[in-house]
Every structure is written in structure tokens, then in C-alpha cells.
Amino acid sequence: MMTQKYISSTMINEYFNTALRGSIMKKESVDIRWVYQLRIYEVSPEKRDIFHNRFKNHALRIMKRYDFEIIALWESVSVVNFEFIYLLKWPDIATMELQWKLFLADEEWKEIKKKTIDETGEPVIRVTSRLLNDVDYSPDFNP
């Protein structure tokens, strides 16, 4: 029997606390105007509607509470699952790290996630997060 593995908020926080500092914060000479964060959620196709309901009706509202600036939201179909992709804009890495920690620790969000998991199972199979740095020849991007 195949078991699904989930990424916990602790794993996400550890990722932010190690990988991000190592890859971006060392670039002190680079002039970073904004920090753009690309988030990709791989979601079980049979739980697509459950995921969208939770994100649209709960996550967005709670993220707004913590000043998440979402630039755009997309869907993409992968080989097996569907992907939900969104782009965030942050003033700096420290703010991004703090706001994610606050969001993941939010009691209402934790209760909503628990309820979803208890009722239907977790719809998100895998989360990928990337920080995007513009190159010096990139056209201006001001969403």
C-alpha cells in the first residue's frame, strides 16, 4: 500500500532557516529590491475542490492578517497531480520568515488544517518554495 508523505510546518521553517540564509543572505553586494517567493503545491486531483475551498475561504483571509502580498495565483497539471502555484512579494527575507512563522502558528489556521485532515485527509502532497532574484538585465516587474 502506498503511503503519502506530508511536509510539516516544522520542516518548512527549518528550510527557511537554513537554505534561504545560505543561498540569498550571503549575496550582500546584490541590490535586492523585493523578495519574490514562488510557492508550488502538488495536490491530489480528487481533493482539488477541497484544497481550493480551504485556500480561497480560509488561507487567503488568514494570510491577509499577516500581510502576505499575493501577486498571482495559477493552476498547472503535472503528470499525476495538479499543481497550485502562487507568487508572493515580500519587502525582505526577515519579514517573510516572520510572517510565515506567524501564519503557521495561527490557531485558526491550525484548526482549519486539522479539520480538513480529519474529514478528508490532507489535500497537499508536496510543497515547493523558491525565492526568485531578478537578474540585472530583467525588465522591470512591478505588479
C-alpha positions as CSV (number, residue, x, y, z in Angstrom):
1,M,0.0,0.0,0.0
2,M,1.4,3.4,-1.0
3,T,1.6,6.0,1.8
4,Q,1.6,9.7,1.3
5,K,4.2,11.9,3.0
6,Y,3.4,15.4,4.1
7,I,5.7,18.3,4.8
8,S,5.1,19.7,8.2
9,S,5.3,23.4,9.2
10,T,8.5,22.5,11.2
11,M,10.1,21.2,8.0
12,I,9.1,24.4,6.2
13,N,10.5,26.6,9.0
14,E,13.8,24.6,9.0
15,Y,14.0,25.1,5.3
16,F,13.6,28.8,5.7
17,N,16.1,29.0,8.5
18,T,18.9,27.1,6.6
19,A,18.5,27.1,2.8
20,L,17.3,30.7,2.5
21,R,20.0,32.2,4.6
22,G,22.7,30.2,2.9
23,S,21.7,31.0,-0.7
24,I,20.4,34.6,-0.6
25,M,21.6,36.3,2.5
26,K,25.2,35.7,1.5
27,K,24.7,37.9,-1.5
28,E,25.2,41.1,0.5
29,S,26.5,43.0,-2.5
30,V,23.4,42.3,-4.6
31,D,20.8,45.0,-4.6
32,I,17.5,43.1,-4.0
33,R,14.5,45.4,-4.4
34,W,11.9,42.9,-3.4
35,V,11.9,39.3,-2.4
36,Y,9.6,37.2,-4.6
37,Q,8.6,33.8,-3.3
38,L,7.2,31.2,-5.7
39,R,5.1,28.5,-3.9
40,I,4.1,25.3,-5.7
41,Y,1.6,22.9,-4.0
42,E,1.2,19.5,-5.6
43,V,-2.4,18.5,-4.8
44,S,-4.3,15.2,-5.1
45,P,-6.7,15.5,-8.1
46,E,-9.5,14.0,-6.1
47,K,-9.0,16.7,-3.4
48,R,-8.7,19.6,-5.8
49,D,-12.0,21.2,-4.7
50,I,-11.3,20.6,-1.0
51,F,-7.9,22.3,-1.5
52,H,-9.4,25.3,-3.3
53,N,-12.1,25.7,-0.7
54,R,-9.6,25.8,2.1
55,F,-7.2,28.1,0.3
56,K,-9.8,30.5,-1.1
57,N,-12.1,30.7,2.0
58,H,-9.6,30.4,4.8
59,A,-5.9,30.6,3.9
60,L,-6.2,33.8,1.9
61,R,-8.1,35.5,4.7
62,I,-5.6,34.4,7.3
63,M,-2.6,35.3,5.1
64,K,-4.1,38.8,4.7
65,R,-4.0,39.1,8.5
66,Y,-0.2,38.6,8.3
67,D,0.4,41.0,5.4
68,F,1.0,38.4,2.7
69,E,1.1,40.2,-0.6
70,I,0.0,37.7,-3.2
71,I,0.8,38.8,-6.7
72,A,-0.9,36.0,-8.7
73,L,-2.4,32.5,-8.5
74,W,-2.2,29.8,-11.1
75,E,-3.0,26.1,-11.7
76,S,-1.0,23.6,-13.7
77,V,-1.4,20.0,-14.4
78,S,1.5,17.7,-13.7
79,V,1.9,14.1,-14.8
80,V,-0.1,12.7,-11.9
81,N,-1.4,15.5,-9.8
82,F,-2.4,19.1,-10.2
83,E,-0.3,22.0,-9.0
84,F,-1.4,25.2,-7.4
85,I,1.1,27.9,-7.9
86,Y,1.3,31.4,-6.5
87,L,3.7,34.3,-6.3
88,L,4.3,36.4,-3.1
89,K,6.1,39.7,-2.8
90,W,8.0,40.5,0.4
91,P,10.0,43.6,1.4
92,D,12.8,41.4,2.8
93,I,13.6,37.9,3.9
94,A,13.3,38.6,7.6
95,T,9.7,39.8,7.1
96,M,8.9,36.8,5.0
97,E,10.3,34.4,7.7
98,L,8.4,36.1,10.5
99,Q,5.1,36.3,8.6
100,W,5.3,32.6,7.7
101,K,6.0,31.6,11.3
102,L,3.1,33.7,12.5
103,F,0.8,32.2,9.8
104,L,1.8,28.6,10.5
105,A,1.3,29.2,14.3
106,D,-2.1,30.8,13.8
107,E,-4.6,28.9,16.0
108,E,-7.4,29.4,13.5
109,W,-5.3,28.1,10.6
110,K,-4.1,25.1,12.6
111,E,-7.7,24.2,13.5
112,I,-8.8,24.5,9.8
113,K,-5.9,22.3,8.7
114,K,-6.7,19.7,11.4
115,K,-10.4,19.7,10.5
116,T,-9.6,19.1,6.8
117,I,-7.2,16.3,7.6
118,D,-9.6,14.7,10.0
119,E,-12.5,14.9,7.5
120,T,-10.9,14.2,4.1
121,G,-7.2,13.7,4.6
122,E,-4.6,16.4,3.6
123,P,-5.0,17.5,0.0
124,V,-1.5,18.8,-0.3
125,I,1.1,16.1,-1.2
126,R,4.2,18.3,-1.5
127,V,5.1,22.0,-1.1
128,T,7.9,23.6,-3.0
129,S,9.1,27.1,-2.2
130,R,11.6,29.1,-4.1
131,L,13.0,32.6,-3.7
132,L,13.4,34.4,-7.0
133,N,16.1,37.0,-7.6
134,D,15.9,39.3,-10.6
135,V,18.9,39.5,-12.8
136,D,20.4,42.8,-13.7
137,Y,19.0,42.6,-17.3
138,S,15.5,41.7,-16.2
139,P,12.8,44.0,-17.3
140,D,11.1,46.0,-14.6
141,F,8.4,43.9,-12.8
142,N,6.1,46.0,-10.7
143,P,2.8,44.1,-10.0
